[in-house]
Amino acid sequence: MTYRLWWTVGYVCTTEKEFKATRHRLLPAVYEALDDALRRANQVGQAGGVAWLIEGDDKTRLDRDAIESTIGKRGAELAVQLPVTVTARR
């Protein structure tokens, strides 16, 4: 199963209409799990970008509002966890 995430950062697309007009020129990021696509969408939002659309082979289709709503409900669960490192004391 694959999920494709279309997102932009900056001034490339500022409205849904602009996204639809330029979508054919954008390359989606591809993920094997929906949670991975949502996790990246969360990172994009935190960096000031917009996650416009997630589409899956299983007919999943999340538009901008659905992505933001899902991240709002599951944000803590989708947050990137940094690995814990153990430092030795001397």
TIGUDREN-237031 format. One line per field, with one value per residue: residue number from 1; residue in three letters; chain; x, y, z of N, C-alpha, C in turn. Coordinates in Angstrom, 2 decimals, always signed. Each point is the difference from the previous one (the first is absolute). Layout:
% TIGUDREN-237031
drense <- [NUM, ...]
kelum <- [ALA, ...]
lotor <- [A, ...]
n_x <- [X, ...]
n_y <- [Y, ...]
n_z <- [Z, ...]
ca_x <- [X, ...]
ca_y <- [Y, ...]
ca_z <- [Z, ...]
c_x <- [X, ...]
c_y <- [Y, ...]
c_z <- [Z, ...]
***
This chain:
% TIGUDREN-237031
drense <- [1, 2, 3, 4, 5, 6, 7, 8, 9, 10, 11, 12, 13, 14, 15, 16, 17, 18, 19, 20, 21, 22, 23, 24, 25, 26, 27, 28, 29, 30, 31, 32, 33, 34, 35, 36, 37, 38, 39, 40, 41, 42, 43, 44, 45, 46, 47, 48, 49, 50, 51, 52, 53, 54, 55, 56, 57, 58, 59, 60, 61, 62, 63, 64, 65, 66, 67, 68, 69, 70, 71, 72, 73, 74, 75, 76, 77, 78, 79, 80, 81, 82, 83, 84, 85, 86, 87, 88, 89, 90]
kelum <- [MET, THR, TYR, ARG, LEU, TRP, TRP, THR, VAL, GLY, TYR, VAL, CYS, THR, THR, GLU, LYS, GLU, PHE, LYS, ALA, THR, ARG, HIS, ARG, LEU, LEU, PRO, ALA, VAL, TYR, GLU, ALA, LEU, ASP, ASP, ALA, LEU, ARG, ARG, ALA, ASN, GLN, VAL, GLY, GLN, ALA, GLY, GLY, VAL, ALA, TRP, LEU, ILE, GLU, GLY, ASP, ASP, LYS, THR, ARG, LEU, ASP, ARG, ASP, ALA, ILE, GLU, SER, THR, ILE, GLY, LYS, ARG, GLY, ALA, GLU, LEU, ALA, VAL, GLN, LEU, PRO, VAL, THR, VAL, THR, ALA, ARG, ARG]
lotor <- [A, A, A, A, A, A, A, A, A, A, A, A, A, A, A, A, A, A, A, A, A, A, A, A, A, A, A, A, A, A, A, A, A, A, A, A, A, A, A, A, A, A, A, A, A, A, A, A, A, A, A, A, A, A, A, A, A, A, A, A, A, A, A, A, A, A, A, A, A, A, A, A, A, A, A, A, A, A, A, A, A, A, A, A, A, A, A, A, A, A]
n_x <- [+0.85, -0.33, +0.54, -0.61, +0.99, -0.91, +1.12, -0.13, +1.10, -0.32, +0.35, +0.41, -0.71, -0.88, -0.60, -1.16, -0.45, +0.97, -0.31, -1.28, +0.35, +0.72, -1.01, -0.31, +0.51, -0.76, +1.09, -0.85, -0.03, +0.65, -1.02, +0.49, -0.04, -1.29, +0.37, +0.81, -1.01, -0.80, +0.96, +0.24, -1.30, +0.10, +1.10, -0.66, -1.09, +0.79, +0.40, -1.31, +0.03, -0.51, -0.61, +0.00, +0.66, -0.70, +0.55, -0.81, +0.73, -0.31, +0.13, +0.97, -0.73, +1.06, -0.92, +0.31, -1.32, -0.13, +1.07, -0.38, -1.21, +0.51, +0.83, -1.07, -0.58, +0.94, +0.10, -0.32, -0.94, -0.19, +0.27, +1.02, +0.32, +0.84, +0.96, -0.17, +0.93, +0.75, +0.38, +1.20, -0.04, +0.88]
n_y <- [-1.17, +0.96, +1.04, +0.86, +0.80, +0.91, +0.70, +1.20, +0.68, +1.06, +0.71, -1.23, -0.37, +0.96, -0.51, -0.56, +1.11, +0.65, -0.71, +0.08, +1.25, -0.16, -0.72, +0.14, +1.12, -0.30, -0.39, -1.00, +0.10, -1.15, -0.51, -0.97, +0.93, +0.01, -0.65, -0.61, -0.09, -0.38, -0.81, -0.27, -0.18, -0.60, -0.61, -0.21, -0.27, -0.72, -0.33, +0.18, -1.26, -0.50, -0.93, -0.11, -1.16, -1.00, -0.79, -1.02, -1.09, +0.10, +1.01, +0.00, +1.02, +0.64, +0.96, +1.24, +0.20, -1.13, +0.39, +1.28, -0.49, -0.89, +0.91, +0.79, -1.10, -0.25, +1.33, -0.25, -0.78, +1.01, +0.59, +0.55, -1.22, +0.80, -0.74, -0.80, +0.84, -0.98, +0.88, -0.46, -0.21, +0.92]
n_z <- [+0.00, -0.81, +0.60, -0.79, +0.39, -0.32, +0.01, +0.52, -0.18, +0.67, -1.04, -0.16, +1.02, -0.11, -1.07, +0.29, -0.51, +0.63, +1.08, -0.26, -0.21, +1.10, +0.42, -1.27, +0.52, +1.04, +0.62, +0.15, +1.31, -0.12, +0.69, +0.76, +0.94, +0.27, +1.10, -0.87, -0.86, +0.99, +0.39, -1.28, -0.18, +1.16, -0.43, -1.13, +0.70, +0.79, -1.23, +0.07, -0.36, -1.12, +0.72, -1.31, -0.18, +0.53, -0.92, +0.21, -0.19, +1.28, -0.85, +0.91, +0.42, +0.47, -0.01, -0.26, -0.05, -0.71, -0.69, -0.03, -0.29, -0.82, -0.48, -0.02, -0.45, -0.92, +0.16, +1.27, -0.49, -0.85, +1.16, -0.60, +0.33, +0.65, -0.53, +1.01, +0.36, +0.28, +0.90, -0.20, +1.29, +0.14]
ca_x <- [-0.85, +0.76, -0.73, +0.71, -0.25, +0.35, +0.17, +0.82, +0.51, +0.25, -1.00, -0.34, -1.46, -0.58, -1.43, -0.39, -0.07, +1.38, +0.48, -0.60, +0.58, +1.42, +0.20, +0.61, +1.44, +0.58, +0.27, -0.42, +0.85, -0.68, +0.20, -0.62, -1.04, -0.73, +0.56, +1.23, -0.40, -0.54, +1.13, +0.70, -0.90, +0.12, +1.28, -0.13, -0.77, +0.83, +1.04, -0.63, -0.52, -1.38, -0.25, -1.23, -0.77, +0.55, -0.77, +0.52, -0.42, -1.24, -1.03, +0.05, +0.19, -0.11, +0.34, +0.68, -0.78, +0.00, +1.35, +0.15, -0.87, +0.61, +1.19, -0.49, -0.44, +1.05, +1.29, +1.01, +0.32, +0.74, +1.22, +1.23, +0.70, +1.43, +0.48, +0.64, +1.40, +0.56, +1.40, +0.72, +0.68, +1.39]
ca_y <- [+1.17, +1.25, +1.25, +1.12, +1.27, +1.21, +1.11, +1.11, +0.93, +1.32, +0.67, -0.79, -0.08, +0.57, -0.30, -1.29, +0.19, -0.03, -1.37, -0.80, +0.42, -0.38, -1.36, -0.85, +0.27, -0.35, -1.41, -0.36, -0.85, -1.29, -0.70, -1.32, -0.01, +1.25, +0.74, +0.65, +1.17, +0.99, +0.50, +0.98, +1.14, +0.73, +0.70, +1.06, +1.06, +0.64, +0.77, +1.10, -0.44, -0.47, -1.34, +0.20, -1.19, -1.34, -1.00, -1.35, -1.04, -0.57, +1.03, +1.03, +1.35, +1.01, +1.34, +0.84, +0.08, -1.31, -0.21, +0.85, -0.53, -1.24, +0.38, +0.62, -1.06, -0.99, +0.68, -0.52, -1.36, +0.09, +0.78, -0.75, -0.29, -0.15, -1.17, +0.26, -0.44, -0.16, +0.42, -0.64, +0.89, -0.41]
ca_z <- [+0.00, +0.00, +0.21, -0.59, +0.67, -0.73, +0.94, -0.47, +1.01, -0.57, -0.81, -1.18, -0.04, +1.21, +0.01, -0.57, -1.45, -0.50, +0.13, -1.07, -1.27, -0.09, +0.51, -1.01, -0.02, +1.30, +0.24, +1.35, +0.83, +0.08, +1.27, +0.05, +1.04, +0.13, +1.13, -0.44, -0.81, +0.94, +0.79, -0.84, -0.14, +1.25, -0.07, -1.00, +0.63, +1.01, -0.69, -0.70, -1.29, -0.07, -0.51, -0.78, -0.35, +0.15, -0.74, +0.17, -0.93, +0.53, -0.23, +1.03, -0.55, +1.04, -0.48, +1.00, +1.24, +0.66, +0.52, +1.18, +1.04, +0.50, +0.76, +1.23, +0.92, +0.25, -0.09, +0.93, -0.44, -1.26, +0.17, -0.20, +1.24, -0.16, +0.73, +1.30, +0.03, +1.34, +0.06, +1.11, +0.94, +0.27]
c_x <- [+0.89, -0.95, +0.86, -0.44, +0.48, +0.06, +0.87, +0.45, +0.24, -1.16, -0.46, -1.51, -0.53, -1.50, -0.24, -0.03, +1.39, +0.58, -0.54, +0.60, +1.45, +0.27, +0.73, +1.52, +0.70, +0.24, -0.43, +1.09, -0.79, +0.39, -0.74, -1.14, -0.64, +0.55, +1.30, -0.30, -0.55, +1.11, +0.76, -0.86, +0.06, +1.30, -0.06, -0.75, +0.80, +1.08, -0.59, -0.55, -1.45, -0.01, -1.36, -0.85, +0.79, -0.94, +0.66, -0.51, -1.33, -1.17, -0.10, +0.24, -0.27, +0.41, +0.61, -0.74, +0.02, +1.37, +0.18, -0.85, +0.61, +1.24, -0.39, -0.40, +1.14, +1.40, +1.08, +0.46, +0.88, +1.30, +1.22, +0.70, +1.48, +0.47, +0.71, +1.42, +0.49, +1.45, +0.65, +0.66, +1.40, +0.38]
c_y <- [+1.24, +1.19, +1.14, +1.29, +1.13, +1.15, +1.07, +0.83, +1.33, +0.48, -0.81, -0.08, +0.59, -0.25, -1.37, +0.09, -0.05, -1.41, -0.86, +0.33, -0.48, -1.44, -0.89, +0.20, -0.38, -1.50, -0.35, -0.79, -1.29, -0.71, -1.32, -0.08, +1.38, +0.84, +0.71, +1.24, +1.10, +0.61, +1.06, +1.23, +0.88, +0.81, +1.17, +1.18, +0.76, +0.88, +1.16, -0.34, -0.45, -1.41, +0.05, -1.25, -1.25, -0.94, -1.35, -0.94, -0.63, +0.98, +1.01, +1.34, +1.00, +1.34, +0.80, +0.05, -1.31, -0.30, +0.81, -0.50, -1.25, +0.31, +0.66, -1.02, -0.91, +0.59, -0.57, -1.40, +0.02, +0.77, -0.90, -0.15, -0.18, -1.20, +0.43, -0.53, -0.03, +0.42, -0.64, +1.07, -0.51, +0.33]
c_z <- [+0.00, +0.15, -0.54, +0.68, -0.90, +1.00, -0.64, +1.20, -0.70, -0.85, -1.22, -0.19, +1.30, +0.10, -0.62, -1.54, -0.62, +0.08, -1.13, -1.36, -0.16, +0.42, -1.01, -0.10, +1.29, +0.09, +1.41, +0.73, +0.22, +1.29, -0.03, +1.01, +0.09, +1.15, -0.38, -0.83, +0.91, +0.85, -0.80, -0.21, +1.24, +0.01, -0.98, +0.60, +1.04, -0.62, -0.80, -1.37, +0.10, -0.58, -0.69, -0.15, +0.32, -0.74, +0.17, -1.07, +0.42, -0.09, +1.13, -0.68, +1.12, -0.59, +1.15, +1.33, +0.76, +0.60, +1.29, +1.16, +0.63, +0.83, +1.31, +1.05, +0.42, +0.02, +0.89, -0.42, -1.25, +0.11, -0.17, +1.33, -0.30, +0.80, +1.28, -0.07, +1.43, -0.05, +1.23, +0.86, +0.24, +1.39]
***
